[in-house]
């Protein structure tokens, strides 16, 4: 691998923004040096170094989407490793360099098949890397099922949990659960011993039940404010616990539909960007321009607000068509700094899931990098130092 030098960029990462900088990716695919452009005349590089002028564009850590079901006509519900690999390639078009394919709550056999398909795909990616599997259920609240298959929601079952982990071949790293359901304490301890992070979500938990979940080690939250009890002045519920309790992390879908921009601003007045994980929760038809749109076997319609709704229940929102790059753009348009928005899409998920050597722009870190211009058009995506999307 040859070295690559990105010139005339604006470095954004970990709450920092530096204009007029250069970044070197070394011949091992890792970040070598980051320095001001005025130092360039004093530097020496191999004659084979590829030099790319990013013309003032942003140089950011590659985005890490830890919660999505599909994109580009490919989805985890297909139960095929080829579809997971299709997701990998399409995600690179939006600056995503790593992701967690997320499995819907469904019948036991379907969840196992979907999980196995993801595990089989790992190691064959040509785009974004698969760094884990997120199981959204099946130990959820029937009252807050949302678009999840209610037939798949079951009481805590350790044997089923282990079956899912076996299907994932050691790659299951996250599971969404309702902390208030019976025997959750047993599952939480077992999940901890297996290295699986539990997220509270699709939950009708009261504030007190949310605190009990925290005591079990459930300190992360699935798509905050969605699929959970509405905040009430007599009981603020799980969403209120996220706002109030410093230890809690949360996901947020920054499409302006699932959560209003004002609520996102309120969240960020209570939580540091290091506690908030930007996700898309995107679905199989995301980034497609024409229908029909089929999501987990159900016909869907794309609303004027760019959210997907169930065709037979038009009031039921099924999920988003958000991309990570658009999510960052939205956050900035709502008054969030570009550096904080990028942190939420890169450094924070890396921190929450202990993902090594990614999520930051720092010497020695992997060369997983997204480059985009001031209008948030993708210019380039690097995965482990290799330029896999070139729009320069």
TAFENDA-V239671 format. One record per residue. N is the residue number from 1. PHI is phi in whole degrees, 0 to 359 (* if undefined). BURIAL is 1 if it has 16 or more other C-alpha atoms within 10 Angstrom, else 0. D_LAST is the distance of its C-alpha to the last C-alpha in Angstrom with 2 decimals. Layout:
N/PHI/BURIAL/D_LAST  N/PHI/BURIAL/D_LAST
This chain:
1/*/0/19.47  2/277/0/17.89  3/283/1/16.98  4/231/1/13.50  5/242/1/13.27  6/266/1/11.00  7/246/1/12.01  8/57/1/12.99  9/253/1/12.66  10/251/1/15.22  11/285/1/16.84  12/228/1/18.50  13/182/1/20.95  14/48/1/24.70  15/64/1/25.67  16/238/0/23.92  17/220/1/21.40  18/226/1/20.53  19/271/1/18.52  20/70/1/17.49  21/242/1/17.14  22/238/1/15.63  23/225/1/15.68  24/254/1/16.60  25/256/1/16.55  26/279/1/19.59  27/284/0/20.65  28/256/1/22.30  29/81/1/19.25  30/247/1/20.50  31/288/1/19.59  32/264/1/21.26  33/234/0/21.15  34/230/1/19.98  35/208/1/21.05  36/295/0/20.93  37/300/0/19.08  38/293/0/22.55  39/274/0/23.45  40/304/0/20.84  41/299/0/23.39  42/262/0/25.77  43/260/0/23.61  44/230/0/23.61  45/224/0/21.34  46/303/0/21.79  47/297/0/20.92  48/273/0/18.75  49/299/1/16.42  50/278/0/12.72  51/250/0/11.31  52/233/0/7.86  53/273/0/8.23  54/271/1/7.27  55/55/0/9.50  56/83/1/12.08  57/293/1/10.35  58/280/1/12.48  59/248/1/12.68  60/229/1/15.27  61/300/1/17.30  62/301/1/16.46  63/285/1/18.67  64/238/1/22.02  65/262/1/23.69  66/265/1/27.34  67/207/1/28.72  68/205/1/27.49  69/256/1/29.31  70/178/1/26.73  71/190/1/23.64  72/68/1/22.54  73/90/1/26.13  74/245/1/26.72  75/210/1/29.17  76/295/1/31.45  77/290/1/34.40  78/288/1/33.74  79/61/1/35.29  80/230/1/33.15  81/296/1/30.91  82/298/1/28.72  83/290/1/27.99  84/296/1/27.11  85/291/1/24.64  86/296/1/23.21  87/301/1/22.80  88/304/1/20.98  89/291/1/18.32  90/291/1/17.97  91/297/1/17.81  92/298/1/14.62  93/291/1/12.97  94/237/1/14.19  95/80/1/13.52  96/275/1/16.96  97/247/1/17.68  98/206/1/21.46  99/203/1/24.03  100/247/1/27.72  101/304/1/28.63  102/248/1/31.50  103/264/1/34.73  104/293/1/36.79  105/292/1/40.47  106/202/1/42.26  107/299/1/45.18  108/307/1/45.67  109/294/0/44.84  110/291/1/41.62  111/295/1/40.38  112/294/1/41.26  113/296/1/39.57  114/294/1/36.31  115/295/1/36.37  116/296/1/37.16  117/297/1/34.27  118/296/1/31.77  119/301/1/33.52  120/293/1/33.39  121/284/1/29.62  122/298/1/28.95  123/101/0/27.68  124/249/0/26.16  125/295/1/22.92  126/248/0/19.66  127/233/1/17.69  128/296/1/19.06  129/278/1/22.21  130/270/1/25.60  131/251/1/27.42  132/167/1/30.46  133/241/1/32.29  134/251/1/33.40  135/263/1/36.66  136/269/1/37.22  137/109/1/40.99  138/262/1/43.51  139/267/1/45.72  140/240/1/45.08  141/270/1/47.17  142/298/1/48.37  143/293/0/48.49  144/237/1/44.75  145/292/1/43.53  146/61/1/41.14  147/270/1/39.46  148/290/1/40.43  149/291/1/43.06  150/298/1/46.36  151/291/0/48.05  152/271/1/45.85  153/285/1/46.80  154/225/1/49.46  155/297/0/51.39  156/307/1/50.30  157/218/0/50.75  158/297/0/50.08  159/296/0/50.54  160/293/0/47.85  161/305/1/45.51  162/294/0/46.16  163/297/0/45.63  164/295/1/42.19  165/296/1/41.36  166/296/1/42.70  167/297/1/40.55  168/279/1/37.51  169/51/0/38.47  170/86/0/38.04  171/257/1/34.65  172/287/1/36.02  173/240/1/35.11  174/213/1/35.72  175/216/1/38.26  176/275/1/38.91  177/221/1/42.65  178/265/1/45.15  179/295/1/46.87  180/275/1/50.10  181/281/1/51.10  182/299/0/53.96  183/69/0/53.51  184/295/1/50.05  185/299/1/51.29  186/293/0/51.95  187/295/1/48.52  188/299/1/46.85  189/295/0/48.71  190/296/0/47.97  191/297/1/44.24  192/302/0/44.16  193/294/0/45.89  194/266/0/43.35  195/78/0/40.33  196/255/1/39.27  197/278/1/38.21  198/265/1/40.01  199/245/1/38.58  200/277/1/40.97  201/188/1/40.11  202/44/1/41.66  203/227/1/44.59  204/255/1/47.54  205/299/1/48.30  206/285/1/50.28  207/301/1/49.45  208/296/0/52.16  209/291/1/50.82  210/296/1/47.32  211/295/1/48.92  212/298/1/50.71  213/298/1/47.41  214/299/1/46.08  215/296/0/49.19  216/275/1/48.23  217/98/1/44.85  218/271/1/42.86  219/243/1/40.65  220/235/1/37.49  221/227/1/37.28  222/279/1/35.59  223/22/1/33.82  224/307/1/35.99  225/80/1/38.24  226/257/1/37.65  227/69/1/40.26  228/208/1/42.65  229/303/1/45.70  230/291/1/45.19  231/298/1/46.00  232/233/0/49.63  233/293/0/51.59  234/262/0/54.21  235/203/0/51.86  236/279/1/48.21  237/64/1/47.36  238/296/1/44.38  239/298/1/41.93  240/294/1/44.21  241/297/1/44.36  242/299/1/40.60  243/293/1/40.89  244/268/0/43.98  245/266/0/43.73  246/297/0/41.55  247/287/0/41.30  248/281/1/39.60  249/259/1/35.90  250/206/1/34.48  251/273/1/31.67  252/216/1/30.54  253/265/1/28.89  254/264/1/27.04  255/259/1/26.91  256/79/1/29.60  257/249/0/31.89  258/300/1/33.16  259/222/1/33.66  260/291/0/33.87  261/305/1/31.74  262/296/0/35.05  263/291/0/35.94  264/297/1/32.63  265/296/0/33.39  266/297/0/36.90  267/303/1/35.69  268/283/1/33.53  269/278/0/36.57  270/252/0/38.39  271/234/1/35.83  272/291/0/33.44  273/305/1/29.79  274/288/1/30.78  275/247/1/33.11  276/242/1/30.91  277/255/1/28.54  278/288/1/26.01  279/229/1/26.22  280/255/1/25.43  281/52/1/28.53  282/289/1/26.51  283/247/1/28.40  284/311/1/28.00  285/278/1/27.07  286/307/1/24.30  287/77/1/21.24  288/274/0/23.54  289/261/0/24.19  290/226/0/27.64  291/274/0/30.72  292/288/0/33.14  293/257/1/32.00  294/244/1/33.99  295/235/1/33.95  296/51/1/36.21  297/85/0/38.45  298/251/0/38.77  299/287/0/37.63  300/233/1/35.47  301/238/1/34.43  302/264/1/31.32  303/288/0/32.65  304/298/0/31.50  305/270/0/30.47  306/70/1/28.06  307/258/1/30.47  308/267/1/32.18  309/234/1/35.98  310/290/1/38.60  311/299/1/39.80  312/276/0/43.45  313/225/0/43.29  314/300/0/41.00  315/273/0/41.65  316/267/0/40.37  317/284/1/36.75  318/268/1/35.33  319/157/1/32.03  320/254/1/28.63  321/247/1/25.53  322/287/1/23.51  323/247/1/20.21  324/295/1/19.59  325/296/1/16.64  326/293/1/18.99  327/299/1/21.79  328/296/1/20.20  329/300/1/19.47  330/299/1/23.10  331/302/1/24.54  332/296/1/23.01  333/293/0/24.37  334/266/0/27.74  335/102/0/27.93  336/280/1/26.68  337/294/1/24.71  338/300/1/21.06  339/292/1/22.19  340/289/1/25.03  341/298/1/23.04  342/294/1/20.58  343/303/1/23.74  344/296/1/25.28  345/263/1/22.46  346/219/1/22.22  347/296/1/24.96  348/293/1/27.76  349/299/1/27.56  350/297/1/27.23  351/291/0/30.35  352/300/1/32.33  353/256/0/31.96  354/53/0/32.08  355/275/0/28.80  356/281/0/28.57  357/61/1/25.74  358/222/1/23.12  359/92/1/22.48  360/223/1/22.21  361/258/1/20.16  362/207/1/22.92  363/307/1/23.65  364/94/1/24.91  365/282/1/23.21  366/297/1/21.13  367/280/1/17.40  368/265/1/16.78  369/220/1/13.93  370/246/1/11.95  371/241/1/9.20  372/215/1/9.39  373/275/1/9.92  374/293/0/13.53  375/262/0/14.11  376/68/0/13.28  377/269/1/10.49  378/293/1/8.78  379/253/1/5.18  380/194/1/6.61  381/233/1/10.30  382/250/1/12.36  383/239/1/15.98  384/51/1/18.37  385/86/1/15.79  386/265/1/14.27  387/282/0/10.65  388/256/1/11.79  389/225/1/9.00  390/237/0/5.63  391/243/0/3.79  392/288/0/0.00
